[in-house]
Amino acid sequence: MIAQILTPRLMLVGGGAVSEAPSVLQKLGVHRPLIVSDPYMRDSGMLAHLTDPLDAAGIRWDLFADTVPDPTTDVVEQGLARLRLGTYDCMIAFGGGSPMDTAKAMNVLAALGGKMRDHKVPQAADKAAVPLICVPTTAGTGSEVTKFCVISDTETDEKMLVMGLGCLPTAALVDYRLTMKKPFRLTADTGIDSITHAMEAYVSKKRNPMSDSYALTAMKRLYENIRTACFEPGNEAAREQMMLGATQAGMAFSNASVALVHGMSRPIGAFFHVPHGLSNAMLLPAITQFSAEAALDRYADCARAMGIASAEEGNQSAVNRLVEALRVLNTDLKVPTPKDYGIDAARYTELLPTMARQALASGSPGNNPRVPTEAEIVALYEQVYA
């Protein structure tokens, strides 16, 4: 087996990495960036962590800050129009997964043309128009190192997975200090999202030895530090470990793919506007239990890596502990069920067949150790509702 490993060309990891943006542009031979961000980053002053060093270096930049949570095709088209207005030779995505995914989609469309749906999986989006530098401000999505983006089709409400070299950032500046003021809910949801990335990469049918090592290391870091990061938000050591774990989990799933949790999570987000990390958290314990018998040793490895089970414990016992620990984590971090989140039961039930079909069509469930039928996906949605 030959494993194809894709990573950004250049990564700077550590406190203060964002201040090195001018030198990164210089190394890449570019000098006229369009920054892609969101209204909060613009209005809160967070963006100054990036723009002050650029200003000090005499680098002219412009800003597209109209990205939205769960980025849509409409916003991507608006961003693309802005990109085409100027003489930009690169983009810098600054923020969480939404600005990074929006910038990736803009880059793919600028290079390949057409509509976003023309490039969704199983098509390969292998071309980008300009170098993209990603600066994550949450410890969660891993988008700064992945070959994926997820965009909601405004016309169909489908959350589309777009994959290929065109989505892979050219460089990443991973600075944990940008996460220090993130609130409890965002810290919890993005943290569980990262744990899901690592676990699904490790059990994915597309796994390889390189992705395995990233995944196991990420699981340990994330699980050991997520509660501290949530309940002691000023704890720098925990924040740093969460950011490192999130990036390693991103490298793991970018090179192994995600599985059933993500496949089922996207329709919940598309139809009910549940943040991506939160919908993953809602699903993770039940889907782990559903999938475990098909890869008992792999899930047991996850339990051992996270310190939930000892090295001497048998696989079945370790997996039982894992499922219970994931349920307790959701309780500790106040993860609601879809019902508690306020999703209407009748509307949820009505959409179950559509959500199940969209989940399967995404391709992610096919990577799962136990590949579900459409009826089994509906049953899992019903199980997690309340």
C-alpha positions in Angstrom: 0.0 0.0 0.0 1.3 3.5 -0.9 -0.2 6.2 1.2 -0.6 9.7 -0.4 0.2 12.3 2.3 -0.8 15.9 1.7 0.1 18.8 3.9 0.5 22.6 3.5 3.9 23.6 1.9 4.7 25.7 5.0 3.5 25.6 8.6 4.4 27.9 11.5 3.1 26.5 14.8 3.3 28.3 18.2 2.4 31.3 20.2 2.9 34.5 18.1 2.9 32.6 14.7 0.4 35.1 13.2 3.0 37.9 13.5 5.1 36.1 10.9 2.5 36.6 8.2 4.7 39.1 6.3 7.7 36.8 6.1 5.5 33.9 5.0 4.1 36.0 2.1 7.7 36.9 1.2 8.8 33.3 1.2 5.8 32.4 -1.1 6.7 35.3 -3.5 3.3 37.1 -3.0 2.5 40.6 -1.7 -1.1 41.6 -2.4 -3.5 39.6 -0.1 -7.2 39.5 0.1 -8.1 38.7 3.7 -11.2 36.5 4.1 -12.8 36.7 7.5 -16.1 37.3 9.2 -17.9 40.3 10.9 -16.9 39.3 14.4 -13.2 39.1 13.6 -13.5 42.5 11.9 -15.5 44.3 14.6 -14.0 42.7 17.7 -10.5 43.9 16.9 -9.2 40.3 16.5 -8.2 41.0 12.9 -5.5 43.4 14.1 -3.4 40.4 15.2 -3.0 39.8 11.4 -3.3 43.3 9.9 -1.0 45.1 12.3 2.1 43.0 11.2 1.0 43.4 7.5 0.7 47.2 8.0 4.1 47.4 9.7 5.7 45.6 6.8 4.1 48.0 4.3 1.9 45.2 2.8 -1.4 46.5 1.2 -4.4 44.2 1.9 -8.1 44.3 1.4 -10.8 42.5 3.3 -13.8 40.4 2.5 -15.5 39.9 5.9 -19.0 38.7 4.9 -18.5 35.0 5.5 -21.2 33.3 7.6 -21.4 30.2 9.8 -22.0 27.1 7.6 -20.8 29.0 4.5 -23.2 29.1 1.5 -22.9 29.2 -2.2 -24.2 32.7 -2.2 -21.5 34.0 0.1 -18.8 32.1 -2.0 -20.1 33.8 -5.1 -19.9 37.2 -3.4 -16.4 36.5 -2.3 -15.4 35.3 -5.7 -16.7 38.6 -7.2 -14.6 40.5 -4.7 -11.5 38.4 -5.5 -11.9 39.2 -9.2 -12.3 42.9 -8.6 -8.7 43.4 -7.5 -5.2 42.4 -8.5 -4.7 40.0 -5.6 -2.0 37.4 -5.8 -2.9 35.5 -2.7 -5.6 35.1 0.0 -5.3 34.9 3.8 -8.2 33.2 5.6 -8.5 34.4 9.2 -11.0 32.8 11.6 -12.7 29.5 12.2 -13.7 26.9 9.7 -16.2 29.1 7.9 -13.8 31.8 6.6 -11.2 29.1 5.8 -13.8 27.0 3.9 -15.2 30.0 2.1 -11.7 31.0 0.9 -11.0 27.5 -0.3 -14.3 27.5 -2.3 -13.5 30.9 -3.7 -10.1 29.7 -4.8 -11.5 26.5 -6.5 -14.2 28.5 -8.3 -11.7 31.1 -9.5 -9.6 28.4 -11.0 -12.2 25.9 -12.3 -15.3 28.1 -13.0 -18.8 26.8 -13.0 -20.9 26.4 -9.9 -19.9 25.0 -6.6 -22.1 21.9 -7.0 -20.0 21.1 -10.2 -17.0 20.4 -7.9 -18.6 18.4 -5.0 -17.5 14.9 -4.3 -17.1 12.6 -6.2 -15.5 15.3 -8.5 -11.9 16.2 -7.7 -11.3 19.9 -7.1 -7.6 19.8 -7.8 -6.9 23.4 -9.0 -6.6 26.7 -7.1 -6.2 30.2 -8.4 -3.8 31.7 -5.9 -1.8 30.7 -2.8 -3.9 30.4 0.3 -2.6 31.1 3.8 -4.9 29.9 6.7 -4.8 31.3 10.2 -7.2 29.4 12.5 -8.7 31.2 15.5 -10.4 28.1 16.9 -9.0 24.7 18.0 -11.4 22.6 16.1 -11.9 22.3 12.3 -8.4 21.5 11.2 -9.3 23.2 8.0 -5.9 25.0 8.0 -4.3 21.7 6.9 -7.0 19.8 5.0 -7.9 19.2 1.4 -11.6 19.6 2.1 -14.2 22.3 2.4 -18.0 22.1 3.1 -20.4 24.5 1.5 -24.2 24.7 1.8 -26.0 24.9 -1.5 -28.5 27.8 -1.1 -30.9 26.4 -3.7 -31.0 22.8 -2.3 -30.0 23.1 1.4 -27.4 20.4 0.7 -24.2 20.6 2.6 -21.7 19.7 -0.1 -18.3 18.2 0.5 -15.6 19.5 -1.9 -12.3 17.8 -1.9 -9.0 18.1 -3.8 -5.6 19.7 -4.0 -7.3 23.0 -4.8 -8.7 23.1 -1.2 -5.3 22.4 0.4 -3.8 25.6 1.9 -0.4 26.6 0.8 0.6 27.7 4.3 -0.8 27.6 7.8 -0.1 29.9 10.8 -1.2 27.9 13.9 -1.2 30.3 16.8 -2.9 29.1 20.0 -3.0 32.6 21.5 -5.7 33.5 19.1 -8.0 31.0 20.9 -7.6 32.4 24.4 -10.8 34.4 24.6 -13.1 31.8 22.9 -16.3 31.2 24.9 -17.2 27.9 26.6 -19.7 26.7 23.9 -17.3 27.3 21.0 -14.4 25.7 22.8 -16.4 22.6 23.7 -18.0 22.1 20.3 -14.8 22.7 18.3 -12.9 20.5 20.7 -15.3 17.5 20.3 -15.2 18.1 16.6 -11.4 17.6 16.7 -11.8 14.4 18.8 -14.3 13.2 16.2 -11.8 14.0 13.4 -9.1 12.0 15.1 -11.3 9.0 15.9 -12.9 8.8 12.5 -9.5 9.1 10.8 -8.2 6.2 12.9 -11.1 3.8 12.1 -11.6 5.0 8.5 -11.2 2.4 5.8 -8.8 4.9 4.1 -6.4 5.1 7.0 -2.7 4.6 6.7 0.3 4.5 9.1 1.0 8.2 8.9 -2.6 9.2 9.6 -2.8 6.7 12.4 0.2 8.4 14.2 -1.4 11.9 13.8 -4.8 10.6 15.0 -3.6 8.8 18.1 -1.4 11.7 19.3 -4.3 14.1 18.6 -6.8 12.0 20.6 -4.5 12.0 23.7 -3.9 15.8 23.6 -7.5 16.7 23.0 -9.2 14.4 25.5 -6.7 15.2 28.3 -7.2 19.0 27.9 -10.7 19.7 26.6 -12.3 20.1 30.0 -9.5 22.3 31.3 -9.7 24.5 28.2 -13.5 24.8 28.6 -13.6 25.4 32.4 -10.3 27.3 32.7 -10.4 29.4 29.6 -7.2 31.3 30.5 -5.1 28.2 30.9 -2.5 28.7 28.2 -1.0 25.2 28.4 -4.4 23.6 27.8 -5.2 26.0 25.0 -1.9 25.2 23.3 -2.4 21.5 23.6 -6.0 21.8 22.1 -4.6 23.8 19.1 -1.9 21.3 18.5 -4.3 18.4 18.8 -6.8 20.1 16.4 -4.2 20.6 13.8 -2.9 17.0 14.1 -6.4 15.7 13.9 -6.9 17.8 10.8 -3.8 16.2 9.2 -5.1 12.8 10.2 -8.5 13.1 8.6 -7.2 15.0 5.6 -5.1 12.0 4.8 -7.6 9.3 5.8 -11.0 10.8 5.5 -13.9 11.1 8.0 -16.7 8.6 8.3 -20.3 8.2 9.4 -20.4 10.9 12.1 -19.5 13.6 9.6 -21.8 12.1 6.9 -24.8 12.3 9.3 -23.7 15.6 10.8 -23.8 17.7 7.6 -27.6 17.3 7.0 -28.4 18.3 10.6 -26.3 21.4 10.1 -27.8 22.2 6.7 -31.5 21.8 7.6 -31.5 23.0 11.2 -28.4 25.3 11.3 -26.7 23.4 14.1 -23.0 24.4 14.3 -20.9 21.6 12.8 -18.9 20.7 15.9 -22.1 20.5 18.0 -23.9 18.2 15.6 -20.9 15.9 15.6 -21.0 15.9 19.4 -24.7 15.0 19.4 -23.9 12.0 17.2 -20.5 10.7 18.4 -21.5 8.4 21.3 -24.3 6.6 19.4 -22.4 6.2 16.2 -19.3 4.9 18.1 -21.5 2.3 19.7 -23.1 1.4 16.3 -19.8 1.0 14.6 -17.6 -0.5 17.3 -18.2 -4.2 16.7 -16.8 -3.9 13.1 -13.5 -2.5 14.4 -13.3 -3.4 18.0 -9.5 -3.3 18.2 -9.4 0.1 16.6 -12.0 1.7 18.9 -10.2 0.0 21.8 -7.0 1.7 20.7 -8.8 5.0 20.8 -9.9 4.4 24.4 -6.3 3.5 25.4 -4.9 6.6 23.6 -7.2 8.9 25.5 -6.5 7.2 28.8 -10.0 5.9 29.2 -8.8 2.3 29.3 -5.6 0.7 30.4 -3.1 -1.0 28.0 -3.9 -4.4 29.7 -7.7 -4.1 29.3 -9.5 -6.3 26.8 -11.0 -4.7 23.6 -14.7 -5.1 24.5 -14.2 -3.6 27.9 -12.2 -0.8 26.5 -14.8 0.0 23.9 -17.6 -0.1 26.6 -15.6 2.4 28.6 -15.1 4.6 25.5 -18.8 4.8 24.6 -19.6 5.7 28.2 -16.8 8.3 28.4 -18.1 10.0 25.3 -21.6 10.2 26.8 -20.1 11.6 30.1 -18.1 14.2 28.1 -21.2 15.4 26.3 -22.9 15.7 29.7 -20.0 17.6 31.3 -19.7 19.9 28.3 -23.5 20.5 28.2 -24.0 19.1 24.7 -27.8 19.2 24.0 -29.7 16.5 22.1 -31.4 17.7 18.9 -34.7 17.9 20.9 -33.1 20.0 23.6 -31.5 22.2 21.0 -35.0 23.1 19.9 -35.3 21.1 16.7 -39.0 20.5 16.0 -39.8 16.8 16.2 -42.3 16.8 13.3 -40.0 18.6 10.9 -37.1 16.4 12.0 -39.1 13.2 11.4 -40.3 14.5 8.0 -36.7 15.1 6.9 -35.2 11.9 8.1 -35.3 10.1 4.7 -33.8 13.1 2.9 -31.1 13.5 5.6 -30.2 9.8 5.3 -29.9 10.0 1.5 -27.8 13.1 1.7 -25.6 11.5 4.4 -25.0 8.4 2.2 -24.4 10.6 -0.9 -21.6 12.5 0.8 -19.5 9.4 0.6 -18.2 9.6 4.2 -20.4 6.7 5.5 -18.6 4.5 3.0 -15.4 5.0 5.0 -17.0 3.7 8.2 -16.0 0.3 9.7 -19.7 -0.6 9.6 -21.4 0.9 6.5 -25.0 1.6 7.3 -28.1 1.2 5.2 -30.4 4.2 4.7 -32.8 2.6 7.2 -30.0 2.2 9.8 -29.1 5.9 9.4 -32.8 6.9 9.9 -32.8 4.7 13.1 -29.6 6.4 14.3 -31.1 9.9 13.8 -34.2 8.7 15.7 -32.0 7.4 18.5 -30.1 10.6 19.1 -33.1 12.9 18.8 -34.1 12.8 22.5 
